[in-house]
Amino acid sequence: MIEVADIFREYGDEYRAHHKLSLPMIRAMHAIQYCRTSMMGGHVDQCDDCGHKQISYNSCRNRHCPKCQNLPKERWLEERKKDLLPIPYFHIVFTLPTELRAIALRNKKVMYTLLFKASAETLLELANDPKYLGAQIGFISLLHTWGQNLMDHPHVHCGSSFFVY
Protein backbone atom coordinates (compact mmCIF):
# COMPACT_ATOMS: atom_id res chain seq x y z
CA MET A 1 0.00 0.00 0.00
CA ILE A 2 1.34 3.43 -0.92
CA GLU A 3 2.03 5.74 2.00
CA VAL A 4 2.36 9.51 2.20
CA ALA A 5 6.08 8.99 2.82
CA ASP A 6 6.40 7.14 -0.52
CA ILE A 7 4.81 10.08 -2.33
CA PHE A 8 7.08 12.55 -0.55
CA ARG A 9 10.16 10.48 -1.42
CA GLU A 10 9.14 10.23 -5.08
CA TYR A 11 7.83 13.75 -5.69
CA GLY A 12 8.79 15.86 -2.66
CA ASP A 13 11.90 17.53 -4.07
CA GLU A 14 10.15 18.51 -7.29
CA TYR A 15 7.08 19.72 -5.41
CA ARG A 16 9.13 21.86 -3.02
CA ALA A 17 11.03 23.33 -5.98
CA HIS A 18 7.81 24.52 -7.63
CA HIS A 19 5.72 25.56 -4.61
CA LYS A 20 6.35 28.07 -1.87
CA LEU A 21 6.01 26.25 1.43
CA SER A 22 6.37 27.53 4.97
CA LEU A 23 9.24 26.24 7.09
CA PRO A 24 6.88 24.13 9.25
CA MET A 25 5.48 22.52 6.09
CA ILE A 26 8.96 21.72 4.80
CA ARG A 27 9.97 20.28 8.17
CA ALA A 28 6.83 18.13 8.30
CA MET A 29 7.43 16.82 4.77
CA HIS A 30 11.03 15.91 5.60
CA ALA A 31 10.04 14.24 8.86
CA ILE A 32 7.35 12.16 7.14
CA GLN A 33 9.64 11.37 4.21
CA TYR A 34 12.42 10.01 6.41
CA CYS A 35 10.36 8.52 9.26
CA ARG A 36 11.51 5.00 10.15
CA THR A 37 14.34 5.04 7.62
CA SER A 38 18.10 4.96 8.11
CA MET A 39 18.06 8.77 7.78
CA MET A 40 16.47 8.92 11.27
CA GLY A 41 19.00 6.57 12.82
CA GLY A 42 18.08 3.36 14.52
CA HIS A 43 19.03 0.56 16.82
CA VAL A 44 19.67 -3.18 16.70
CA ASP A 45 17.62 -5.62 18.74
CA GLN A 46 19.12 -9.05 19.37
CA CYS A 47 17.43 -12.18 20.69
CA ASP A 48 19.18 -13.48 23.82
CA ASP A 49 18.36 -17.09 22.91
CA CYS A 50 19.17 -17.46 19.19
CA GLY A 51 21.18 -14.31 18.50
CA HIS A 52 18.85 -13.14 15.71
CA LYS A 53 19.32 -9.42 15.05
CA GLN A 54 16.72 -6.98 13.80
CA ILE A 55 17.29 -3.37 12.83
CA SER A 56 14.62 -0.90 13.88
CA TYR A 57 14.71 2.64 12.55
CA ASN A 58 13.65 5.59 14.67
CA SER A 59 10.40 7.41 14.06
CA CYS A 60 10.18 11.15 13.44
CA ARG A 61 7.50 11.81 16.11
CA ASN A 62 6.18 14.69 14.01
CA ARG A 63 2.58 15.51 14.88
CA HIS A 64 1.64 15.41 11.18
CA CYS A 65 3.17 12.01 10.49
CA PRO A 66 0.55 9.34 9.76
CA LYS A 67 2.86 6.58 11.03
CA CYS A 68 3.78 8.26 14.29
CA GLN A 69 0.39 9.69 15.10
CA ASN A 70 -1.81 6.70 14.32
CA LEU A 71 -1.58 5.10 17.78
CA PRO A 72 -1.88 8.42 19.70
CA LYS A 73 -4.85 9.33 17.50
CA GLU A 74 -6.59 6.03 18.25
CA ARG A 75 -5.92 6.45 21.97
CA TRP A 76 -7.30 10.01 21.85
CA LEU A 77 -10.43 8.82 20.04
CA GLU A 78 -11.01 6.06 22.59
CA GLU A 79 -10.68 8.58 25.43
CA ARG A 80 -13.16 10.94 23.71
CA LYS A 81 -15.64 8.08 23.27
CA LYS A 82 -15.71 7.69 27.06
CA ASP A 83 -16.99 11.28 27.29
CA LEU A 84 -19.93 10.68 24.95
CA LEU A 85 -23.48 10.52 26.19
CA PRO A 86 -25.94 8.02 24.69
CA ILE A 87 -27.59 10.68 22.51
CA PRO A 88 -27.49 11.62 18.79
CA TYR A 89 -24.37 13.29 17.40
CA PHE A 90 -23.62 14.99 14.12
CA HIS A 91 -20.52 16.18 12.27
CA ILE A 92 -20.18 19.45 10.38
CA VAL A 93 -17.19 21.12 8.72
CA PHE A 94 -16.59 24.86 8.36
CA THR A 95 -14.07 25.74 5.65
CA LEU A 96 -12.20 29.00 5.29
CA PRO A 97 -13.01 30.49 1.86
CA THR A 98 -10.27 30.10 -0.74
CA GLU A 99 -9.98 33.87 -1.06
CA LEU A 100 -8.90 34.17 2.60
CA ARG A 101 -6.28 31.41 2.67
CA ALA A 102 -3.35 33.66 1.75
CA ILE A 103 -4.32 36.03 4.57
CA ALA A 104 -4.59 33.11 6.98
CA LEU A 105 -1.08 31.89 6.13
CA ARG A 106 0.31 35.26 7.21
CA ASN A 107 -2.05 35.82 10.16
CA LYS A 108 -2.68 32.33 11.52
CA LYS A 109 -3.59 33.20 15.09
CA VAL A 110 -6.11 35.88 14.11
CA MET A 111 -7.69 33.99 11.22
CA TYR A 112 -7.92 30.61 12.96
CA THR A 113 -9.39 32.27 16.06
CA LEU A 114 -12.00 33.93 13.84
CA LEU A 115 -12.76 30.62 12.12
CA PHE A 116 -13.35 28.93 15.48
CA LYS A 117 -15.45 31.83 16.73
CA ALA A 118 -17.59 32.07 13.58
CA SER A 119 -18.22 28.32 13.46
CA ALA A 120 -19.14 28.17 17.17
CA GLU A 121 -21.47 31.17 16.96
CA THR A 122 -23.14 29.75 13.85
CA LEU A 123 -23.75 26.36 15.45
CA LEU A 124 -25.11 27.86 18.66
CA GLU A 125 -27.38 30.36 16.92
CA LEU A 126 -28.88 27.93 14.41
CA ALA A 127 -29.31 25.15 16.94
CA ASN A 128 -31.03 27.46 19.41
CA ASP A 129 -33.52 28.72 16.80
CA PRO A 130 -36.81 26.73 17.07
CA LYS A 131 -37.15 27.06 13.29
CA TYR A 132 -34.18 24.67 12.92
CA LEU A 133 -33.59 22.60 16.04
CA GLY A 134 -34.64 24.54 19.13
CA ALA A 135 -31.92 22.93 21.20
CA GLN A 136 -28.88 23.66 23.25
CA ILE A 137 -25.84 21.93 21.84
CA GLY A 138 -22.39 21.03 22.96
CA PHE A 139 -19.54 20.40 20.53
CA ILE A 140 -15.85 19.77 20.09
CA SER A 141 -14.02 21.64 17.33
CA LEU A 142 -10.74 20.60 15.70
CA LEU A 143 -8.69 22.72 13.32
CA HIS A 144 -7.17 21.10 10.24
CA THR A 145 -4.89 23.31 8.18
CA TRP A 146 -4.21 20.90 5.29
CA GLY A 147 -6.57 18.99 3.08
CA GLN A 148 -6.30 15.35 2.03
CA ASN A 149 -4.13 16.44 -0.89
CA LEU A 150 -1.72 18.05 1.63
CA MET A 151 -2.45 21.52 0.25
CA ASP A 152 -3.35 24.53 2.38
CA HIS A 153 -7.02 24.06 3.30
CA PRO A 154 -7.97 25.50 6.74
CA HIS A 155 -11.18 24.03 8.09
CA VAL A 156 -12.77 23.22 11.43
CA HIS A 157 -14.43 19.87 12.15
CA CYS A 158 -17.21 20.12 14.72
CA GLY A 159 -18.71 17.11 16.43
CA SER A 160 -21.93 18.04 18.16
CA SER A 161 -24.70 16.63 20.27
CA PHE A 162 -27.97 18.17 21.36
CA PHE A 163 -30.92 17.93 23.63
CA VAL A 164 -34.26 19.56 22.92
CA TYR A 165 -35.62 21.90 25.57
C-alpha positions as CSV (number, residue, x, y, z in Angstrom):
1,M,0.0,0.0,0.0
2,I,1.3,3.4,-0.9
3,E,2.0,5.7,2.0
4,V,2.4,9.5,2.2
5,A,6.1,9.0,2.8
6,D,6.4,7.1,-0.5
7,I,4.8,10.1,-2.3
8,F,7.1,12.6,-0.6
9,R,10.2,10.5,-1.4
10,E,9.1,10.2,-5.1
11,Y,7.8,13.7,-5.7
12,G,8.8,15.9,-2.7
13,D,11.9,17.5,-4.1
14,E,10.1,18.5,-7.3
15,Y,7.1,19.7,-5.4
16,R,9.1,21.9,-3.0
17,A,11.0,23.3,-6.0
18,H,7.8,24.5,-7.6
19,H,5.7,25.6,-4.6
20,K,6.4,28.1,-1.9
21,L,6.0,26.3,1.4
22,S,6.4,27.5,5.0
23,L,9.2,26.2,7.1
24,P,6.9,24.1,9.3
25,M,5.5,22.5,6.1
26,I,9.0,21.7,4.8
27,R,10.0,20.3,8.2
28,A,6.8,18.1,8.3
29,M,7.4,16.8,4.8
30,H,11.0,15.9,5.6
31,A,10.0,14.2,8.9
32,I,7.3,12.2,7.1
33,Q,9.6,11.4,4.2
34,Y,12.4,10.0,6.4
35,C,10.4,8.5,9.3
36,R,11.5,5.0,10.1
37,T,14.3,5.0,7.6
38,S,18.1,5.0,8.1
39,M,18.1,8.8,7.8
40,M,16.5,8.9,11.3
41,G,19.0,6.6,12.8
42,G,18.1,3.4,14.5
43,H,19.0,0.6,16.8
44,V,19.7,-3.2,16.7
45,D,17.6,-5.6,18.7
46,Q,19.1,-9.0,19.4
47,C,17.4,-12.2,20.7
48,D,19.2,-13.5,23.8
49,D,18.4,-17.1,22.9
50,C,19.2,-17.5,19.2
51,G,21.2,-14.3,18.5
52,H,18.8,-13.1,15.7
53,K,19.3,-9.4,15.0
54,Q,16.7,-7.0,13.8
55,I,17.3,-3.4,12.8
56,S,14.6,-0.9,13.9
57,Y,14.7,2.6,12.6
58,N,13.6,5.6,14.7
59,S,10.4,7.4,14.1
60,C,10.2,11.1,13.4
61,R,7.5,11.8,16.1
62,N,6.2,14.7,14.0
63,R,2.6,15.5,14.9
64,H,1.6,15.4,11.2
65,C,3.2,12.0,10.5
66,P,0.6,9.3,9.8
67,K,2.9,6.6,11.0
68,C,3.8,8.3,14.3
69,Q,0.4,9.7,15.1
70,N,-1.8,6.7,14.3
71,L,-1.6,5.1,17.8
72,P,-1.9,8.4,19.7
73,K,-4.9,9.3,17.5
74,E,-6.6,6.0,18.3
75,R,-5.9,6.5,22.0
76,W,-7.3,10.0,21.8
77,L,-10.4,8.8,20.0
78,E,-11.0,6.1,22.6
79,E,-10.7,8.6,25.4
80,R,-13.2,10.9,23.7
81,K,-15.6,8.1,23.3
82,K,-15.7,7.7,27.1
83,D,-17.0,11.3,27.3
84,L,-19.9,10.7,24.9
85,L,-23.5,10.5,26.2
86,P,-25.9,8.0,24.7
87,I,-27.6,10.7,22.5
88,P,-27.5,11.6,18.8
89,Y,-24.4,13.3,17.4
90,F,-23.6,15.0,14.1
91,H,-20.5,16.2,12.3
92,I,-20.2,19.4,10.4
93,V,-17.2,21.1,8.7
94,F,-16.6,24.9,8.4
95,T,-14.1,25.7,5.7
96,L,-12.2,29.0,5.3
97,P,-13.0,30.5,1.9
98,T,-10.3,30.1,-0.7
99,E,-10.0,33.9,-1.1
100,L,-8.9,34.2,2.6
101,R,-6.3,31.4,2.7
102,A,-3.3,33.7,1.8
103,I,-4.3,36.0,4.6
104,A,-4.6,33.1,7.0
105,L,-1.1,31.9,6.1
106,R,0.3,35.3,7.2
107,N,-2.1,35.8,10.2
108,K,-2.7,32.3,11.5
109,K,-3.6,33.2,15.1
110,V,-6.1,35.9,14.1
111,M,-7.7,34.0,11.2
112,Y,-7.9,30.6,13.0
113,T,-9.4,32.3,16.1
114,L,-12.0,33.9,13.8
115,L,-12.8,30.6,12.1
116,F,-13.3,28.9,15.5
117,K,-15.5,31.8,16.7
118,A,-17.6,32.1,13.6
119,S,-18.2,28.3,13.5
120,A,-19.1,28.2,17.2
121,E,-21.5,31.2,17.0
122,T,-23.1,29.7,13.9
123,L,-23.7,26.4,15.4
124,L,-25.1,27.9,18.7
125,E,-27.4,30.4,16.9
126,L,-28.9,27.9,14.4
127,A,-29.3,25.1,16.9
128,N,-31.0,27.5,19.4
129,D,-33.5,28.7,16.8
130,P,-36.8,26.7,17.1
131,K,-37.1,27.1,13.3
132,Y,-34.2,24.7,12.9
133,L,-33.6,22.6,16.0
134,G,-34.6,24.5,19.1
135,A,-31.9,22.9,21.2
136,Q,-28.9,23.7,23.2
137,I,-25.8,21.9,21.8
138,G,-22.4,21.0,23.0
139,F,-19.5,20.4,20.5
140,I,-15.9,19.8,20.1
141,S,-14.0,21.6,17.3
142,L,-10.7,20.6,15.7
143,L,-8.7,22.7,13.3
144,H,-7.2,21.1,10.2
145,T,-4.9,23.3,8.2
146,W,-4.2,20.9,5.3
147,G,-6.6,19.0,3.1
148,Q,-6.3,15.3,2.0
149,N,-4.1,16.4,-0.9
150,L,-1.7,18.1,1.6
151,M,-2.4,21.5,0.3
152,D,-3.3,24.5,2.4
153,H,-7.0,24.1,3.3
154,P,-8.0,25.5,6.7
155,H,-11.2,24.0,8.1
156,V,-12.8,23.2,11.4
157,H,-14.4,19.9,12.1
158,C,-17.2,20.1,14.7
159,G,-18.7,17.1,16.4
160,S,-21.9,18.0,18.2
161,S,-24.7,16.6,20.3
162,F,-28.0,18.2,21.4
163,F,-30.9,17.9,23.6
164,V,-34.3,19.6,22.9
165,Y,-35.6,21.9,25.6
